[in-house]
Amino acid sequence: MTIVEAKNESIKSGLGQCIATMIAAQLFNQRQETVPDYIYGAVRTGTDWKFLKLCDTA
C-alpha cells in the first residue's frame, strides 16, 4: 500500500504521485517474483481520503 499526502488540500494534486508509486511497487514486486493480485494506494488531505486499487491485468 502507498499513501501520498496531497498538497494544497487538493486530492487531485496527489493522484499522479500515488499512481506512479503504485506502478513502481508493482514493478518492484514483479522483479522479486512476488506479484500480489492488487496494489492499494491512498491520497489524503487533512480531512479527505481517496483510495485506489491497481489490478494486475497481465
mmCIF file of the N, C-alpha and C atoms, coordinates in Angstrom:
data_MODEL
# 
_entry.id   MODEL 
# 
loop_
_atom_site.group_PDB 
_atom_site.id 
_atom_site.type_symbol 
_atom_site.label_atom_id 
_atom_site.label_alt_id 
_atom_site.label_comp_id 
_atom_site.label_asym_id 
_atom_site.label_entity_id 
_atom_site.label_seq_id 
_atom_site.pdbx_PDB_ins_code 
_atom_site.Cartn_x 
_atom_site.Cartn_y 
_atom_site.Cartn_z 
_atom_site.occupancy 
_atom_site.B_iso_or_equiv 
_atom_site.pdbx_formal_charge 
_atom_site.auth_seq_id 
_atom_site.auth_comp_id 
_atom_site.auth_asym_id 
_atom_site.auth_atom_id 
_atom_site.pdbx_PDB_model_num 
ATOM 1   N N  . MET A 1 1  ? 0.849   -1.176  0.000   1.00 0.00 ? 1  MET A N  1 
ATOM 2   C CA . MET A 1 1  ? 0.000   0.000   0.000   1.00 0.00 ? 1  MET A CA 1 
ATOM 3   C C  . MET A 1 1  ? 0.888   1.231   0.000   1.00 0.00 ? 1  MET A C  1 
ATOM 4   N N  . THR A 1 2  ? 0.472   2.233   -0.742  1.00 0.00 ? 2  THR A N  1 
ATOM 5   C CA . THR A 1 2  ? 1.168   3.509   -0.754  1.00 0.00 ? 2  THR A CA 1 
ATOM 6   C C  . THR A 1 2  ? 0.213   4.599   -0.288  1.00 0.00 ? 2  THR A C  1 
ATOM 7   N N  . ILE A 1 3  ? 0.729   5.554   0.446   1.00 0.00 ? 3  ILE A N  1 
ATOM 8   C CA . ILE A 1 3  ? -0.078  6.689   0.903   1.00 0.00 ? 3  ILE A CA 1 
ATOM 9   C C  . ILE A 1 3  ? 0.662   7.963   0.538   1.00 0.00 ? 3  ILE A C  1 
ATOM 10  N N  . VAL A 1 4  ? -0.044  8.900   -0.082  1.00 0.00 ? 4  VAL A N  1 
ATOM 11  C CA . VAL A 1 4  ? 0.523   10.174  -0.503  1.00 0.00 ? 4  VAL A CA 1 
ATOM 12  C C  . VAL A 1 4  ? -0.283  11.289  0.136   1.00 0.00 ? 4  VAL A C  1 
ATOM 13  N N  . GLU A 1 5  ? 0.410   12.275  0.667   1.00 0.00 ? 5  GLU A N  1 
ATOM 14  C CA . GLU A 1 5  ? -0.282  13.448  1.211   1.00 0.00 ? 5  GLU A CA 1 
ATOM 15  C C  . GLU A 1 5  ? -0.412  14.485  0.109   1.00 0.00 ? 5  GLU A C  1 
ATOM 16  N N  . ALA A 1 6  ? -1.635  14.906  -0.173  1.00 0.00 ? 6  ALA A N  1 
ATOM 17  C CA . ALA A 1 6  ? -1.897  15.881  -1.221  1.00 0.00 ? 6  ALA A CA 1 
ATOM 18  C C  . ALA A 1 6  ? -1.478  17.277  -0.773  1.00 0.00 ? 6  ALA A C  1 
ATOM 19  N N  . LYS A 1 7  ? -0.933  18.013  -1.705  1.00 0.00 ? 7  LYS A N  1 
ATOM 20  C CA . LYS A 1 7  ? -0.526  19.391  -1.420  1.00 0.00 ? 7  LYS A CA 1 
ATOM 21  C C  . LYS A 1 7  ? -1.692  20.349  -1.661  1.00 0.00 ? 7  LYS A C  1 
ATOM 22  N N  . ASN A 1 8  ? -1.704  21.439  -0.954  1.00 0.00 ? 8  ASN A N  1 
ATOM 23  C CA . ASN A 1 8  ? -2.721  22.494  -1.119  1.00 0.00 ? 8  ASN A CA 1 
ATOM 24  C C  . ASN A 1 8  ? -4.145  21.984  -0.937  1.00 0.00 ? 8  ASN A C  1 
ATOM 25  N N  . GLU A 1 9  ? -4.307  20.959  -0.079  1.00 0.00 ? 9  GLU A N  1 
ATOM 26  C CA . GLU A 1 9  ? -5.640  20.439  0.221   1.00 0.00 ? 9  GLU A CA 1 
ATOM 27  C C  . GLU A 1 9  ? -6.395  19.987  -1.027  1.00 0.00 ? 9  GLU A C  1 
ATOM 28  N N  . SER A 1 10 ? -5.670  19.501  -2.059  1.00 0.00 ? 10 SER A N  1 
ATOM 29  C CA . SER A 1 10 ? -6.298  19.060  -3.293  1.00 0.00 ? 10 SER A CA 1 
ATOM 30  C C  . SER A 1 10 ? -5.957  17.596  -3.558  1.00 0.00 ? 10 SER A C  1 
ATOM 31  N N  . ILE A 1 11 ? -6.958  16.735  -3.486  1.00 0.00 ? 11 ILE A N  1 
ATOM 32  C CA . ILE A 1 11 ? -6.764  15.312  -3.760  1.00 0.00 ? 11 ILE A CA 1 
ATOM 33  C C  . ILE A 1 11 ? -6.174  15.126  -5.159  1.00 0.00 ? 11 ILE A C  1 
ATOM 34  N N  . LYS A 1 12 ? -6.673  15.902  -6.107  1.00 0.00 ? 12 LYS A N  1 
ATOM 35  C CA . LYS A 1 12 ? -6.229  15.791  -7.492  1.00 0.00 ? 12 LYS A CA 1 
ATOM 36  C C  . LYS A 1 12 ? -4.715  15.960  -7.625  1.00 0.00 ? 12 LYS A C  1 
ATOM 37  N N  . SER A 1 13 ? -4.143  16.819  -6.825  1.00 0.00 ? 13 SER A N  1 
ATOM 38  C CA . SER A 1 13 ? -2.709  17.090  -6.943  1.00 0.00 ? 13 SER A CA 1 
ATOM 39  C C  . SER A 1 13 ? -1.852  15.908  -6.511  1.00 0.00 ? 13 SER A C  1 
ATOM 40  N N  . GLY A 1 14 ? -2.392  15.000  -5.735  1.00 0.00 ? 14 GLY A N  1 
ATOM 41  C CA . GLY A 1 14 ? -1.621  13.853  -5.275  1.00 0.00 ? 14 GLY A CA 1 
ATOM 42  C C  . GLY A 1 14 ? -1.861  12.568  -6.045  1.00 0.00 ? 14 GLY A C  1 
ATOM 43  N N  . LEU A 1 15 ? -2.852  12.562  -6.941  1.00 0.00 ? 15 LEU A N  1 
ATOM 44  C CA . LEU A 1 15 ? -3.192  11.341  -7.655  1.00 0.00 ? 15 LEU A CA 1 
ATOM 45  C C  . LEU A 1 15 ? -2.053  10.821  -8.524  1.00 0.00 ? 15 LEU A C  1 
ATOM 46  N N  . GLY A 1 16 ? -1.419  11.690  -9.285  1.00 0.00 ? 16 GLY A N  1 
ATOM 47  C CA . GLY A 1 16 ? -0.324  11.270  -10.164 1.00 0.00 ? 16 GLY A CA 1 
ATOM 48  C C  . GLY A 1 16 ? 0.819   10.646  -9.393  1.00 0.00 ? 16 GLY A C  1 
ATOM 49  N N  . GLN A 1 17 ? 1.201   11.271  -8.301  1.00 0.00 ? 17 GLN A N  1 
ATOM 50  C CA . GLN A 1 17 ? 2.285   10.749  -7.470  1.00 0.00 ? 17 GLN A CA 1 
ATOM 51  C C  . GLN A 1 17 ? 1.908   9.393   -6.881  1.00 0.00 ? 17 GLN A C  1 
ATOM 52  N N  . CYS A 1 18 ? 0.684   9.246   -6.431  1.00 0.00 ? 18 CYS A N  1 
ATOM 53  C CA . CYS A 1 18 ? 0.251   7.989   -5.845  1.00 0.00 ? 18 CYS A CA 1 
ATOM 54  C C  . CYS A 1 18 ? 0.233   6.878   -6.898  1.00 0.00 ? 18 CYS A C  1 
ATOM 55  N N  . ILE A 1 19 ? -0.290  7.168   -8.083  1.00 0.00 ? 19 ILE A N  1 
ATOM 56  C CA . ILE A 1 19 ? -0.344  6.175   -9.153  1.00 0.00 ? 19 ILE A CA 1 
ATOM 57  C C  . ILE A 1 19 ? 1.064   5.769   -9.565  1.00 0.00 ? 19 ILE A C  1 
ATOM 58  N N  . ALA A 1 20 ? 1.972   6.737   -9.685  1.00 0.00 ? 20 ALA A N  1 
ATOM 59  C CA . ALA A 1 20 ? 3.356   6.425   -10.042 1.00 0.00 ? 20 ALA A CA 1 
ATOM 60  C C  . ALA A 1 20 ? 4.003   5.531   -8.990  1.00 0.00 ? 20 ALA A C  1 
ATOM 61  N N  . THR A 1 21 ? 3.745   5.798   -7.732  1.00 0.00 ? 21 THR A N  1 
ATOM 62  C CA . THR A 1 21 ? 4.297   4.978   -6.651  1.00 0.00 ? 21 THR A CA 1 
ATOM 63  C C  . THR A 1 21 ? 3.716   3.568   -6.679  1.00 0.00 ? 21 THR A C  1 
ATOM 64  N N  . MET A 1 22 ? 2.431   3.455   -6.986  1.00 0.00 ? 22 MET A N  1 
ATOM 65  C CA . MET A 1 22 ? 1.799   2.141   -7.070  1.00 0.00 ? 22 MET A CA 1 
ATOM 66  C C  . MET A 1 22 ? 2.395   1.320   -8.218  1.00 0.00 ? 22 MET A C  1 
ATOM 67  N N  . ILE A 1 23 ? 2.618   1.953   -9.364  1.00 0.00 ? 23 ILE A N  1 
ATOM 68  C CA . ILE A 1 23 ? 3.215   1.256   -10.503 1.00 0.00 ? 23 ILE A CA 1 
ATOM 69  C C  . ILE A 1 23 ? 4.645   0.845   -10.183 1.00 0.00 ? 23 ILE A C  1 
ATOM 70  N N  . ALA A 1 24 ? 5.390   1.719   -9.503  1.00 0.00 ? 24 ALA A N  1 
ATOM 71  C CA . ALA A 1 24 ? 6.756   1.376   -9.089  1.00 0.00 ? 24 ALA A CA 1 
ATOM 72  C C  . ALA A 1 24 ? 6.747   0.170   -8.149  1.00 0.00 ? 24 ALA A C  1 
ATOM 73  N N  . ALA A 1 25 ? 5.787   0.120   -7.235  1.00 0.00 ? 25 ALA A N  1 
ATOM 74  C CA . ALA A 1 25 ? 5.675   -1.023  -6.322  1.00 0.00 ? 25 ALA A CA 1 
ATOM 75  C C  . ALA A 1 25 ? 5.346   -2.297  -7.101  1.00 0.00 ? 25 ALA A C  1 
ATOM 76  N N  . GLN A 1 26 ? 4.487   -2.170  -8.101  1.00 0.00 ? 26 GLN A N  1 
ATOM 77  C CA . GLN A 1 26 ? 4.141   -3.322  -8.933  1.00 0.00 ? 26 GLN A CA 1 
ATOM 78  C C  . GLN A 1 26 ? 5.381   -3.837  -9.677  1.00 0.00 ? 26 GLN A C  1 
ATOM 79  N N  . LEU A 1 27 ? 6.157   -2.940  -10.265 1.00 0.00 ? 27 LEU A N  1 
ATOM 80  C CA . LEU A 1 27 ? 7.381   -3.340  -10.977 1.00 0.00 ? 27 LEU A CA 1 
ATOM 81  C C  . LEU A 1 27 ? 8.388   -3.983  -10.032 1.00 0.00 ? 27 LEU A C  1 
ATOM 82  N N  . PHE A 1 28 ? 8.545   -3.414  -8.846  1.00 0.00 ? 28 PHE A N  1 
ATOM 83  C CA . PHE A 1 28 ? 9.447   -3.989  -7.848  1.00 0.00 ? 28 PHE A CA 1 
ATOM 84  C C  . PHE A 1 28 ? 9.024   -5.411  -7.505  1.00 0.00 ? 28 PHE A C  1 
ATOM 85  N N  . ASN A 1 29 ? 7.737   -5.601  -7.257  1.00 0.00 ? 29 ASN A N  1 
ATOM 86  C CA . ASN A 1 29 ? 7.232   -6.931  -6.915  1.00 0.00 ? 29 ASN A CA 1 
ATOM 87  C C  . ASN A 1 29 ? 7.425   -7.920  -8.060  1.00 0.00 ? 29 ASN A C  1 
ATOM 88  N N  . GLN A 1 30 ? 7.235   -7.468  -9.307  1.00 0.00 ? 30 GLN A N  1 
ATOM 89  C CA . GLN A 1 30 ? 7.441   -8.343  -10.450 1.00 0.00 ? 30 GLN A CA 1 
ATOM 90  C C  . GLN A 1 30 ? 8.899   -8.803  -10.528 1.00 0.00 ? 30 GLN A C  1 
ATOM 91  N N  . ARG A 1 31 ? 9.822   -7.899  -10.275 1.00 0.00 ? 31 ARG A N  1 
ATOM 92  C CA . ARG A 1 31 ? 11.248  -8.257  -10.300 1.00 0.00 ? 31 ARG A CA 1 
ATOM 93  C C  . ARG A 1 31 ? 11.618  -9.213  -9.171  1.00 0.00 ? 31 ARG A C  1 
ATOM 94  N N  . GLN A 1 32 ? 10.908  -9.126  -8.060  1.00 0.00 ? 32 GLN A N  1 
ATOM 95  C CA . GLN A 1 32 ? 11.149  -10.022 -6.931  1.00 0.00 ? 32 GLN A CA 1 
ATOM 96  C C  . GLN A 1 32 ? 10.374  -11.334 -7.083  1.00 0.00 ? 32 GLN A C  1 
ATOM 97  N N  . GLU A 1 33 ? 9.602   -11.423 -8.153  1.00 0.00 ? 33 GLU A N  1 
ATOM 98  C CA . GLU A 1 33 ? 8.776   -12.595 -8.449  1.00 0.00 ? 33 GLU A CA 1 
ATOM 99  C C  . GLU A 1 33 ? 7.758   -12.892 -7.347  1.00 0.00 ? 33 GLU A C  1 
ATOM 100 N N  . THR A 1 34 ? 7.276   -11.832 -6.732  1.00 0.00 ? 34 THR A N  1 
ATOM 101 C CA . THR A 1 34 ? 6.194   -11.936 -5.747  1.00 0.00 ? 34 THR A CA 1 
ATOM 102 C C  . THR A 1 34 ? 5.125   -10.921 -6.143  1.00 0.00 ? 34 THR A C  1 
ATOM 103 N N  . VAL A 1 35 ? 4.259   -11.334 -7.021  1.00 0.00 ? 35 VAL A N  1 
ATOM 104 C CA . VAL A 1 35 ? 3.276   -10.410 -7.581  1.00 0.00 ? 35 VAL A CA 1 
ATOM 105 C C  . VAL A 1 35 ? 1.939   -10.565 -6.854  1.00 0.00 ? 35 VAL A C  1 
ATOM 106 N N  . PRO A 1 36 ? 1.554   -9.561  -6.062  1.00 0.00 ? 36 PRO A N  1 
ATOM 107 C CA . PRO A 1 36 ? 0.236   -9.614  -5.413  1.00 0.00 ? 36 PRO A CA 1 
ATOM 108 C C  . PRO A 1 36 ? -0.861  -9.341  -6.448  1.00 0.00 ? 36 PRO A C  1 
ATOM 109 N N  . ASP A 1 37 ? -2.076  -9.748  -6.129  1.00 0.00 ? 37 ASP A N  1 
ATOM 110 C CA . ASP A 1 37 ? -3.197  -9.505  -7.039  1.00 0.00 ? 37 ASP A CA 1 
ATOM 111 C C  . ASP A 1 37 ? -3.515  -8.020  -7.168  1.00 0.00 ? 37 ASP A C  1 
ATOM 112 N N  . TYR A 1 38 ? -3.331  -7.286  -6.082  1.00 0.00 ? 38 TYR A N  1 
ATOM 113 C CA . TYR A 1 38 ? -3.672  -5.866  -6.076  1.00 0.00 ? 38 TYR A CA 1 
ATOM 114 C C  . TYR A 1 38 ? -2.591  -5.065  -5.352  1.00 0.00 ? 38 TYR A C  1 
ATOM 115 N N  . ILE A 1 39 ? -2.472  -3.798  -5.762  1.00 0.00 ? 39 ILE A N  1 
ATOM 116 C CA . ILE A 1 39 ? -1.662  -2.828  -5.028  1.00 0.00 ? 39 ILE A CA 1 
ATOM 117 C C  . ILE A 1 39 ? -2.621  -1.699  -4.670  1.00 0.00 ? 39 ILE A C  1 
ATOM 118 N N  . TYR A 1 40 ? -2.648  -1.343  -3.425  1.00 0.00 ? 40 TYR A N  1 
ATOM 119 C CA . TYR A 1 40 ? -3.569  -0.308  -2.944  1.00 0.00 ? 40 TYR A CA 1 
ATOM 120 C C  . TYR A 1 40 ? -2.821  0.997   -2.724  1.00 0.00 ? 40 TYR A C  1 
ATOM 121 N N  . GLY A 1 41 ? -3.522  2.092   -2.935  1.00 0.00 ? 41 GLY A N  1 
ATOM 122 C CA . GLY A 1 41 ? -2.951  3.406   -2.700  1.00 0.00 ? 41 GLY A CA 1 
ATOM 123 C C  . GLY A 1 41 ? -3.991  4.320   -2.079  1.00 0.00 ? 41 GLY A C  1 
ATOM 124 N N  . ALA A 1 42 ? -3.525  5.362   -1.456  1.00 0.00 ? 42 ALA A N  1 
ATOM 125 C CA . ALA A 1 42 ? -4.427  6.349   -0.870  1.00 0.00 ? 42 ALA A CA 1 
ATOM 126 C C  . ALA A 1 42 ? -3.796  7.727   -0.983  1.00 0.00 ? 42 ALA A C  1 
ATOM 127 N N  . VAL A 1 43 ? -4.623  8.698   -1.297  1.00 0.00 ? 43 VAL A N  1 
ATOM 128 C CA . VAL A 1 43 ? -4.213  10.106  -1.303  1.00 0.00 ? 43 VAL A CA 1 
ATOM 129 C C  . VAL A 1 43 ? -5.043  10.775  -0.227  1.00 0.00 ? 43 VAL A C  1 
ATOM 130 N N  . ARG A 1 44 ? -4.372  11.576  0.597   1.00 0.00 ? 44 ARG A N  1 
ATOM 131 C CA . ARG A 1 44 ? -5.097  12.206  1.695   1.00 0.00 ? 44 ARG A CA 1 
ATOM 132 C C  . ARG A 1 44 ? -4.769  13.682  1.790   1.00 0.00 ? 44 ARG A C  1 
ATOM 133 N N  . THR A 1 45 ? -5.758  14.430  2.236   1.00 0.00 ? 45 THR A N  1 
ATOM 134 C CA . THR A 1 45 ? -5.544  15.814  2.669   1.00 0.00 ? 45 THR A CA 1 
ATOM 135 C C  . THR A 1 45 ? -5.655  15.755  4.188   1.00 0.00 ? 45 THR A C  1 
ATOM 136 N N  . GLY A 1 46 ? -5.854  16.860  4.805   1.00 0.00 ? 46 GLY A N  1 
ATOM 137 C CA . GLY A 1 46 ? -6.021  16.850  6.249   1.00 0.00 ? 46 GLY A CA 1 
ATOM 138 C C  . GLY A 1 46 ? -7.292  16.128  6.693   1.00 0.00 ? 46 GLY A C  1 
ATOM 139 N N  . THR A 1 47 ? -8.321  16.137  5.845   1.00 0.00 ? 47 THR A N  1 
ATOM 140 C CA . THR A 1 47 ? -9.599  15.540  6.236   1.00 0.00 ? 47 THR A CA 1 
ATOM 141 C C  . THR A 1 47 ? -10.159 14.546  5.229   1.00 0.00 ? 47 THR A C  1 
ATOM 142 N N  . ASP A 1 48 ? -9.780  14.639  3.967   1.00 0.00 ? 48 ASP A N  1 
ATOM 143 C CA . ASP A 1 48 ? -10.352 13.791  2.923   1.00 0.00 ? 48 ASP A CA 1 
ATOM 144 C C  . ASP A 1 48 ? -9.363  12.702  2.494   1.00 0.00 ? 48 ASP A C  1 
ATOM 145 N N  . TRP A 1 49 ? -9.917  11.565  2.069   1.00 0.00 ? 49 TRP A N  1 
ATOM 146 C CA . TRP A 1 49 ? -9.124  10.435  1.583   1.00 0.00 ? 49 TRP A CA 1 
ATOM 147 C C  . TRP A 1 49 ? -9.689  9.977   0.243   1.00 0.00 ? 49 TRP A C  1 
ATOM 148 N N  . LYS A 1 50 ? -8.801  9.546   -0.669  1.00 0.00 ? 50 LYS A N  1 
ATOM 149 C CA . LYS A 1 50 ? -9.196  8.910   -1.934  1.00 0.00 ? 50 LYS A CA 1 
ATOM 150 C C  . LYS A 1 50 ? -8.417  7.606   -2.019  1.00 0.00 ? 50 LYS A C  1 
ATOM 151 N N  . PHE A 1 51 ? -9.124  6.483   -2.160  1.00 0.00 ? 51 PHE A N  1 
ATOM 152 C CA . PHE A 1 51 ? -8.482  5.173   -2.184  1.00 0.00 ? 51 PHE A CA 1 
ATOM 153 C C  . PHE A 1 51 ? -8.424  4.651   -3.615  1.00 0.00 ? 51 PHE A C  1 
ATOM 154 N N  . LEU A 1 52 ? -7.307  4.019   -3.953  1.00 0.00 ? 52 LEU A N  1 
ATOM 155 C CA . LEU A 1 52 ? -7.076  3.491   -5.285  1.00 0.00 ? 52 LEU A CA 1 
ATOM 156 C C  . LEU A 1 52 ? -6.712  2.012   -5.199  1.00 0.00 ? 52 LEU A C  1 
ATOM 157 N N  . LYS A 1 53 ? -6.976  1.288   -6.277  1.00 0.00 ? 53 LYS A N  1 
ATOM 158 C CA . LYS A 1 53 ? -6.640  -0.134  -6.336  1.00 0.00 ? 53 LYS A CA 1 
ATOM 159 C C  . LYS A 1 53 ? -6.098  -0.433  -7.727  1.00 0.00 ? 53 LYS A C  1 
ATOM 160 N N  . LEU A 1 54 ? -4.866  -0.938  -7.786  1.00 0.00 ? 54 LEU A N  1 
ATOM 161 C CA . LEU A 1 54 ? -4.232  -1.303  -9.051  1.00 0.00 ? 54 LEU A CA 1 
ATOM 162 C C  . LEU A 1 54 ? -4.319  -2.807  -9.203  1.00 0.00 ? 54 LEU A C  1 
ATOM 163 N N  . CYS A 1 55 ? -4.946  -3.259  -10.288 1.00 0.00 ? 55 CYS A N  1 
ATOM 164 C CA . CYS A 1 55 ? -5.106  -4.692  -10.545 1.00 0.00 ? 55 CYS A CA 1 
ATOM 165 C C  . CYS A 1 55 ? -4.074  -5.144  -11.564 1.00 0.00 ? 55 CYS A C  1 
ATOM 166 N N  . ASP A 1 56 ? -3.545  -6.337  -11.371 1.00 0.00 ? 56 ASP A N  1 
ATOM 167 C CA . ASP A 1 56 ? -2.607  -6.914  -12.327 1.00 0.00 ? 56 ASP A CA 1 
ATOM 168 C C  . ASP A 1 56 ? -3.419  -7.499  -13.478 1.00 0.00 ? 56 ASP A C  1 
ATOM 169 N N  . THR A 1 57 ? -3.299  -6.884  -14.652 1.00 0.00 ? 57 THR A N  1 
ATOM 170 C CA . THR A 1 57 ? -4.064  -7.350  -15.807 1.00 0.00 ? 57 THR A CA 1 
ATOM 171 C C  . THR A 1 57 ? -3.209  -8.115  -16.796 1.00 0.00 ? 57 THR A C  1 
ATOM 172 N N  . ALA A 1 58 ? -1.946  -8.351  -16.465 1.00 0.00 ? 58 ALA A N  1 
ATOM 173 C CA . ALA A 1 58 ? -1.048  -9.049  -17.389 1.00 0.00 ? 58 ALA A CA 1 
ATOM 174 C C  . ALA A 1 58 ? -1.262  -10.537 -17.352 1.00 0.00 ? 58 ALA A C  1 
# 
